[in-house]
Amino acid sequence: MTSMNSIGCEIWSVDGDFFEQVLPVDRGAVDELLASTSPDDSVNMVWNDGEDPCLMIALSEGRGVVTLIIDAAFHTLVGSAEVGDVDDGGRTIHRPAESAYGFCR
């Protein structure tokens, strides 16, 4: 179980190994964890598990699923792991090359 101050991570390597780790809520720690994984590994991350709001991220086989639970509503974005630059009103943002959004209450 994680809290607002931690991120729970699970990694299933392509070799069949399983790792669990709890990280601080820190982009550098997440970047370091992701840099240590193979593109073929499956990675799940959860922030504030079991609470509202909650953020869940799953990466596997070149695709990513991000789910945000807020006010008992699920907001889900599914996209490719490939990132493209997009001009958004004068600023450049990085986003999945392909994506779809879903909402469920």
C-alpha positions as CSV (number, residue, x, y, z in Angstrom):
1,M,0.0,0.0,0.0
2,T,1.4,3.4,-0.9
3,S,0.6,6.9,0.3
4,M,0.6,10.4,-1.0
5,N,4.4,10.4,-0.2
6,S,5.3,7.1,-2.0
7,I,5.0,5.3,-5.3
8,G,4.7,1.5,-5.3
9,C,6.6,-0.2,-8.2
10,E,6.4,-3.7,-9.6
11,I,8.6,-4.9,-12.3
12,W,8.3,-8.2,-14.2
13,S,11.5,-8.7,-16.3
14,V,11.5,-10.5,-19.6
15,D,13.7,-13.2,-17.8
16,G,10.8,-13.9,-15.4
17,D,12.2,-12.1,-12.4
18,F,9.9,-10.0,-10.2
19,F,10.9,-7.0,-8.2
20,E,9.0,-4.7,-5.9
21,Q,10.1,-1.4,-4.7
22,V,8.7,1.7,-3.0
23,L,10.0,5.0,-4.2
24,P,9.6,8.6,-2.8
25,V,7.4,10.9,-4.9
26,D,10.3,12.2,-6.9
27,R,10.6,12.4,-10.7
28,G,14.4,11.7,-10.4
29,A,13.7,8.4,-8.6
30,V,11.1,7.3,-11.1
31,D,13.4,8.3,-14.0
32,E,16.2,6.3,-12.5
33,L,14.0,3.2,-12.0
34,L,12.7,3.4,-15.6
35,A,16.3,3.8,-16.9
36,S,17.2,0.6,-15.2
37,T,14.5,-1.5,-16.9
38,S,14.5,-3.1,-20.3
39,P,11.9,-2.0,-22.9
40,D,10.6,-5.6,-22.8
41,D,10.0,-5.5,-19.0
42,S,6.5,-4.8,-17.6
43,V,6.4,-2.0,-15.1
44,N,3.4,-1.0,-12.8
45,M,3.5,2.1,-10.6
46,V,0.8,3.2,-8.1
47,W,0.6,6.5,-6.2
48,N,-1.8,6.8,-3.2
49,D,-3.1,3.2,-3.6
50,G,-6.6,2.6,-2.3
51,E,-7.4,6.3,-1.9
52,D,-9.0,9.0,-3.9
53,P,-7.1,10.5,-5.8
54,C,-5.0,7.6,-7.0
55,L,-2.7,7.4,-10.0
56,M,-1.8,4.0,-11.7
57,I,0.7,3.6,-14.6
58,A,1.3,0.3,-16.5
59,L,4.0,0.0,-19.2
60,S,4.4,-3.1,-21.2
61,E,5.1,-4.2,-24.8
62,G,5.5,-0.7,-26.2
63,R,2.2,0.6,-24.7
64,G,1.3,2.5,-21.6
65,V,-1.9,2.8,-19.6
66,V,-2.4,5.7,-17.2
67,T,-5.4,5.8,-14.9
68,L,-6.3,8.6,-12.6
69,I,-9.1,8.1,-10.0
70,I,-10.4,11.3,-8.8
71,D,-13.8,11.9,-7.1
72,A,-14.7,8.2,-7.6
73,A,-14.3,8.6,-11.5
74,F,-11.8,6.7,-13.5
75,H,-9.9,8.7,-16.3
76,T,-7.8,6.4,-18.5
77,L,-5.3,7.2,-21.2
78,V,-3.9,4.4,-23.4
79,G,-1.0,5.2,-25.6
80,S,2.1,4.0,-27.3
81,A,5.5,4.2,-25.6
82,E,6.8,6.1,-28.5
83,V,6.7,9.8,-27.7
84,G,6.3,12.7,-30.2
85,D,6.7,16.4,-29.9
86,V,3.6,18.5,-30.3
87,D,3.2,22.2,-30.6
88,D,0.6,23.3,-28.1
89,G,0.0,27.0,-28.5
90,G,3.6,28.1,-28.7
91,R,5.0,25.5,-26.3
92,T,6.4,22.1,-27.2
93,I,5.0,19.1,-25.2
94,H,5.9,15.4,-25.3
95,R,3.0,13.0,-25.6
96,P,2.4,9.4,-26.8
97,A,2.5,9.0,-30.6
98,E,-0.9,7.2,-30.4
99,S,-3.4,7.6,-27.6
100,A,-7.0,7.2,-26.7
101,Y,-8.9,8.5,-23.6
102,G,-11.7,6.9,-21.7
103,F,-13.9,8.1,-18.8
104,C,-15.9,5.9,-16.4
105,R,-17.9,6.9,-13.3
